[in-house]
C-alpha cells in the first residue's frame, strides 16, 4: 500500500478514533489517502512516508465530522453581521446593544438583527415602547432566538399599518395590550406583516453570511448540514439558495449541504412544480437541494405549537387554545404522498403532540400510496410526543431529528412552557430515551441560530439532561432523567444518524473507503465524567482530508 497523505495515531500518549459504527468500535489509528479513509487499525506506521502529515492524538479522540441535520447558517451568519443579541440575556443588555448598534449604523434605514430570549421579558413578549426609547427615528425588526416571534418598534408597526383594528393572520398572532393595541411583539405569520417591508439584502451579503456561518460551524467540528429553510419564510427576501449556488460553484462551500426547500403554507399542491424546478436548479459543488421543509406548527411558548388537548391557563386549569396546525392535515397527507413519489426527503417541524401525529400520519399516507421509498423522512424538534406515537417512528422509518440541547430545565422551560403544558404533557417532552428503546432512527441538529451549534453542548444535555456549562442558566435538577441516552448513541446520532437523513452515505462513520470528513476533540469524553462532556472542545476539522478549521 502506498504512503498515506495523513495519519492520525495515538502514539505513546494514546488516543483513539470513535468509528460511529453499529458496534460503537474504536481504533488507535486512521489513515487518509486522496480524501478518503484508506486504513483503520492499531498501528499504521508503515503508511507514514516522507510526505505524510502525522497528527498525534495524544490522548484525545478523533470522531467523524459532525453533521447538523437542522440548521440555518445563512440566517445565523446574517445575524452575526447585524445587531446580534445572542451573546446577551437580559432586557437591559438587549436595549444597550440595540442602542449602540443603531448609533454605529446611522446610514441603515432599518435596525435589523435578533437573537433575544423570551425568558428575558414578562410573558416572553417585549414591548414597542422599550424599543422606541433606543430606536425612535426608524423602524426596527428583531426576531427572537427561535425565529417564531419578532420585537418591533412603533415606527415598524406604523409602516406596516398594524393597528388595534388589524386582525390576526390565520397562522399567527399580534400581541396586544389590555386596550387591544399592538404592543410590539408579532408571533409566527404576523411577522410577515412587517417582514415584507424589509429591504432586500444584496446577493453578495448573503454569500458573506453563508461563509461566516460556515466558518463558525467548522469551528465546532461540523462538516455537513441540512439547511432547514431554503426559501423565503414570512415574506423575507433572504432566500439562501442563490448564496449556496454561488459558493458551491466557486468552491467556497467546503461543507456538504442538503437544502430543505421551503413549503409555502399560504399555497397548496400547485407549488410542487415550482419546488421540483428549484431542486433541478439546486445543485452546485457540495450543495444539493433534495429535501422539502414543512413547518406544521409553531412553538409552545407562544401557544402556537399544535396540541391534542388545549393548553393550560398557567394555573393547572384547561384553556381553549390548542395551537395551530399550519398545514391542513388532509392537504399535508396529499402533499407528503406527492413529494415522496417525486423522490424528496420530507423534513417536518413539529413541536406539539398533535403536530407530531399529523406528520407521522402524513408519512403513513405516503407509505400507503407509494410503498417504501427510501425517503429517509424526519421530524425535527419532537418536543411533546404522545406515548402512543413513540413506536410509530420505527414502524414508519421516520427519523427523530433531536435538538438535544433543549431537553433541559432553564427559565424559558420553567416559566413559559411547563405551567401551560400541565403535568402529564410535561413528562412527554423530548422523549429521546423512549425513542431509542423503541428502535427509532435518531439524528441530531442544533437549529442554530436559535441555539448554539456546538454538538458537544447538545450531547452533554442528551446524556445528563442538564445544561452544558457554556449554556448554564440556573441550578436545576436533571429534566426527566429517564429520557437520557448514552454518550455513544448521542455521538452516533450527530454523525452517522444525520448522515443518513442527509443521504450522505459516504460520510458519518470512520471506515475504509469513506470520505475523510473528521473532527479532532481535545479529549476522549468517554474517559471523563459525564458532567464534563460539555467542556470538550474541537481542535481541528477536516473535509476530504483537507483541514478547514484549526484551533
N, C-alpha and C positions, 0 to 999 in steps of 0.2 A: 504494500500500500504506500502511495506517495506521502510525503510530509504534509501535515495539516497546515492550514493558514492560521488557525487559532486553537489553542488548547487551554481549557480550564482544568486545573488539577489541584487536589487537596494538598499535595506535598507533605512536608514534615509536620505542619501545623494542623493538618486535617482539613475538614470542609467537605461538602458533598453537594450533589445536584438532586433536587426533588423532581422526579420524572413526570409526575401528574398522570401516570398510567392507572389502569384499573386496580393494580396491586399496590399502589402507593409506594413503589420502589424508589430507592435512591442509588446513586452511583458516585464513585470517587473522582471520576474524570470524564470530560466531554471534549470531543474534537470537532472542529468545524472546517470544512473544505468547500470552497466555491459557494458559500452562502447556505450550505446545508450541514446538518449533523452527520458526520462521517464515522464516528465511533463513540461508544459509550461503554465505560468499563472501570476497572480498578487502577490499572497502570497503563498509561498511554504514552510513556516517554519515548517509545520507538517511533512515534509520529511527530516528534519535535525535531525540526531541522533548523538550519541557519536562518531561514526567513520566517519561522513560526513565531507568532506572538503568543506568549505564555502569560496567563492570568492565574496567580496563586490564590486559591480560595481562602487560604489562611484561616480556617475555622468558620468560614462564612458559608452561605448557601446560594447556589445557582438555581433559578426556577425558570420555567417557560415564561416568556413575556406575558404580562397580564393583558387581558382583553376586557374592555369595558363594554358591556352589552347594552348600555342605555346611558348616553351622554350627549351633551350639547357643546362641543368645543368651539364652534364659531361664535355662538352667543356668549359662551364663557370668556373667550378672548375679547369680544366686543365689550363685555362688562369691565374687563381689566383696562381697556382703553378709555372707558367713560368714567362716570362717577361711581367708583366701585365701593359699595358699602359692606361687602362680605367680611372684611377684616374687623368690623366693629360689631357691637352687640347691644347698645343702649340707645334710647331715643336721643339723648343729648349728644352722644357721639355721632349719630347719623346726621343730626342737624348741623353740627360743627363741620363735618366733612362736606356736606352739601353746600354750605355757605362758602367754604374755602374753594371748592371746585367751581362754583359759579363766579367767584371773584377771579379765578385763574383763567376762565374761559369767557370773557365778556363778549367775544365775537359769535358765540353759539346762539342760534335763535331759540333753541330748546335746551333745557338741562335734562340730560338723559343718563341713565345708569341703573343701579338697582342692587339687590342683594340683602335687603333688610330682613330681619327675623320678626315674625308675627308676635313672638313672646315678649318683644320689647314694648308693646303697646297694649293698653286695656282692650280686651276682646279681640286682639290681633289686628286692629284697624286704626292706622294713623289718620290724622286729620289734615285737611287743606289749610286750616288756619295756622297750624305749626309750620307747614311748608311755605306759606305766604310770608312768614317773618324772615326767611332766609333767601327766598326767591320771589320777590314781589313784582319784578319787572318783565317776566317772560314765562312761558309755560314750562312746567316740569312734569316728567313722567318717569316714575321709578318703580318697576316691578319688584315684588318681594322675592325672597330667596327661592321659593318653589315655582315662581312664574305663574301662579294661579290668581294673583291679585296685584294691583298697582296702586301706588300712592301718587296722587296728582294734586296740584295746587289750584287755586280759584281761576287763574288765567287759563289753564288747560280745560277746566270744566266749562268756562265761558266760550272758548273757541269751539268746543265740541257741541255746544248748545244743550248741555246737560243741566236740567233744572228740576224743580220739585215735580213738575208735570211729566218728566221723561219716564216712560215705562221701563221696567227691567226687561232686557232681552230674554228670549226663551232659554238661552244657555248661560245666563249669568245674573248678577245682581249688583245694583248700585247701593252702596252703604249710605244710610240716611240718618240724620239726627232726629230728635224727638218731634220736630215740626215737619219732618218729611223732606227736608232739603238735603241734597247730596253733600256728604260730609268729607269726602276726599279719598275714599278707598273704592276701587272698582274690582269686582270679582269676576273671574272667568271671562265669558263672552262680552261682559260690559267693558272690558279693557279695549275692545275693538272700537268703541265709540271715540276714543282718543287716539288709539294706535294708528288708525287710518290717516291721521293728520301728520304723523311724524315725517320729518324729512328723510328722503331715501339716502341710504348710505352708498357712497361710491363703491364700485366693484373692487377697487384696489384696497379699500378699507376692510372689506370682508375677507380678502385674501390675507391681509396683515393680521386680522383677528384669528383666522384659522391657524396660521403659522405660529402665532403666540400661544394659542391653545395647545397646539401640537407639542411645542417645546415644553410646556407645563406638564402635559400628560406623560411625555417621555421621562420627565424627572421622577415620576412615580413608577417607572418600570413598565408603562403601558405601551404596547407595540401595535395594538389593533383596537378598533372600537366600532360600535354601531351608533351612528348619529341618529338620535331618536326623533328628530323633526327636520326633514329636508323639504322645505316648502315655506309657506307664509301663514303663520298662526295668527288669528285675531286681526288679519289685515296688515300685519307687519310687512315692511318692504325688504326685510333681510333674509331672503332665500339663500341658504348656504350652497345650493347646487352649483352655481357658476364658480364660486370660490374653489370648490372641490375639483371641478373640471380643469380650472386653471392650474391649481397646484399639482394635480395629478399629471397633467400633460407636460409640465415643465420639470417634473422630478422633485419638486419641493415637498411633495407629500411623501414623507418617509414612512408613515404608519400605513397599515392596511385598514381600509374603512369601508363599511357597508352603510349605505344611506337608506334610511326609512322614509319613504315618500309619504308626505302628509295627506291623510284623508280629510277632505274639507267637509265638515259636518253640516254646512249650510247647503250642500249639494247632495245628489243621490247617485244612483248607479251610472248615470251618464258621464261621470268624471273618470270612469275606469279607462276609457280610451286615452284620456289625457295622461293618466298615470302610466299606462303602457308606453306612450310616446316618451315620457320622461325617463322611464327605465331604458328604453332603446338608445336614448342620447346620453345616458348617465354612466358612462364608463370612461375612465381616464387613469392611466398608471395603476396605482394601487386602490383606486376607488371604484366601487360597484354599487349602483342603486338597484337593489334587488328585493327590498322589503317594503311593506306598507305599514305606516303607523296609524292606528285608530285609537283616539282618546275617548274612552267610553264614559268616563265620569271625571269629577274634579278632585277635591281633597276634603278630608274630614274636618279640618279646622274652620273652613268657611261653609260647611254643611252642604257642599255640592257633590261629595262622594256619594255614589248611589248605594243605598242600604235596603235590605229586605224588609226591615222594620224602621219606623221613624226614629230620628234622633231623640235623645232625652233632652229635657229642658235645662240641664245643668244641676238639677236637684233630685235626680232619680226618677222623675216622672216622664211618661211618654209624651212626645210632642206630636206635631203633624207633618213635619218636613222629613221626607225620606231621600232627599238628594235629587240629582239629575242624571238620567241616562242620556248622554249627548246624542247617541245614535239609536233610533227606534229599534228595539230588539229584532223585529221581523226583517227590517232592512239590513241590520247587522248580519243576520244569518245569510241573507241572499248575497250580500257583498262578500262575505267570507268565502262562500262557495265559489263565486265567480273569480275572485282573486287567487284562491287556492288552485283552481283549474288552470289559471294562467301562469302558475309557477312562482308566485310571490310567497315570501315568508310573511306571516301575519304577526305584527308586533303591537300588542294591545297595552294601553294604560288602563289599569283597574285598581282602584283603592278600596272601594266598598264591597261588601259581600254580594250585593246584587249585581254590581258591575262585573265582578269575577265570574259569577254564574252565567251572566249573559255572554261573556267572552267564551267560556267553555261551551256553552250551548251553540255558539256560532261555529266553533271548530268542529263540534259534533255534527252540525248540519253539513259542513263541508266534507267531512268524512263519509257521511251517508250519500251525499251527492256524487263524490268523486272517487271514493275509495282512498286507501293510504297513498299520500302524495309525496311523503318525504319533505314536507314543507318546513319542518322544524319550527313550528309556531311557538310563540312565547308570550307570557303575560307578565308585564313589569309591575312592580310595587307590591301587589298582593298583600296589602296591609291588613284587611279584615277578610278572612276566608271562612265561610260556614263549614263546620266539620264534615258535612255530607259531601262537600266538593273536593276535599283533600284527595281521595283516591282517583278522582276523575283526571287529574293531571297525568298520572301514569297511563291510565286506560286510554286516553286520547293522544298520548305522546306530546303533551304540551309542557314546555319547559317553564319552570318557576324562575323568573328573572328577578333575583333578590337585590334590593337595595339594603344591604345588611346593616349599614351604618345607622339606619333609622330605628332599629329594633331595641331601643333603649329608653330609659326614663330620663327626661330632660324637661325644661319648663314648658315647651310647646305641647309635649305629650301630656304632662301632668295637669296643666291649666286649661288647654284649649281642645283637648281630644278626649281623654278618659271621662270627664264629667258628662260628656254628651253622647258617649257610646253606651255607658252603663256597664255593669259588672260582667255580664255574660259575653258581650261582644269584645270587651277589653281583653278577655282571655283568648280570643281568637286572632289576635294581632301577630303578624309576622311569624306564622307557624312553620318555621324552617325545619325544626326537628320532626314534626309530624310529616311534612312533605318528604323529607329524607327517608323516614321509616316506611313511608308508603311506596317508595321506589320512584318518586317523581324525578325527572331530569332537572338538574339545577344549573343555573348560570348566574352571573353577578354583574352589576353595574353600579355606577355612582349617582347618575342624574346630574353631575356637575354641569352648570354652576349652581344647582340647587344646594349641593353639599360638597364637601371636599372630594376630589377624585382619588385620594390616597387609598389604594386597595388594602394596605396593612391596617389602617384605621378601621375600615369596614370589617375586615376579617377578625380584628380584635373584638368587635361587638358581636359578631356571629358566634364566637367561641365563649365569650364572657357574659353576653347580654348586658354589658355596661359600656359606657362611652370610653373611647380611647383617650389616653392622656392629653393628646392635642385637641380633643373636642370636648373636654370636660366642662360641664355646666352646672355642677352641683353634686352633692354627696347622696346618691340614690342607690337603693339595693338593686341587684340584678332583676331585669324585667323578664318575667316568665322564663326562668332558667331552664325549665323542662324543654324549651324550644331551641336551646343551644345546639350547635353542631360542632364536630371536631375540627381541628386545625387542618388536617389533610383533606377533608371534604370541602372546607371553605376555600383552600388554595386551589383545589381542582376545579371548583365551580368558577373561580375567577380566571382560569386558564383554559383547560380543556372544555369545560362546560360552555363558556362563552364562545370559544372557537367553534363549537358545534352549531350554535344558533346563528353564528356568522357565516356558516358554510365554508370556513377556512380550515379545510381538513388536513392541510399540510402544516398546521401550526397547533399550538396548545399543549403539546407534550414534547418531552425530550426523548427522541428515538432516532435511530439511524434512518436517514432519508428525509427527515422532517426539516423544514426551513429553520434556520438558526435565529429565531426570534427569542431573545433571552433577557433575563434581568438578574443582576447580582445584588443580593441583600447584604447588609453589614453584619449579619449574624445568622445563626441557624435557629429560627424561632422554636423549633422542636426541642432544643436544648436549654431553653429559658422558660421561666414560669409563664403560664398563660396570661397573667395580668400584665406582662411586659411585651406582648405581641405588638401593640400599637407603637412601641418605641422603635421598632425596626425601620430602618431607612434603606433606600435604594442607592447603591454606589455606581451602578452602570447599567445601561440599556443598549441592546444590540438588535438590529433588524437585518436579517440575512447575513449575519456575521459582521456587519458594519456598525460601529459604535455611534449611537445617536444621542447619548447622554452619558456624561461622566461627572460624578460629584467632585 
